[in-house]
């Protein structure tokens, strides 16, 4: 077995080597990103991002307080998961300032001013 001072010195040297390799690798990676950033940015801008969901799901912002992730089933009728004051699976009729929500909690009549 090695004396404690030798083991302590080996641990210190190993930690120093690990730190040096980590910092050197980080600097090399930063330089590679700076050089390749121009090409990567151009490629990423050319990729179209589709905001639609599967099965015809869409996100509808009905007003400042209501968002539906689901389907528009008629002109002013929406069915899906509602985020807002009445969260959950909901059937919503939305007019300009009037809203009717039918959910597991019951019927909610809302008038916005």
HELIX and SHEET records of a PDB file:
HELIX    1   1 UNK A    4  UNK A   46  1                                  43    
HELIX    2   2 UNK A   54  UNK A   56  5                                   3    
SHEET    1   A 6 UNK A  58  UNK A  63  0                                        
SHEET    2   A 6 UNK A  66  UNK A  72 -1                                        
SHEET    3   A 6 UNK A  77  UNK A  84 -1                                        
SHEET    4   A 6 UNK A  88  UNK A  94 -1                                        
SHEET    5   A 6 UNK A  98  UNK A 103 -1                                        
SHEET    6   A 6 UNK A 106  UNK A 111 -1                                        
END                                                                             
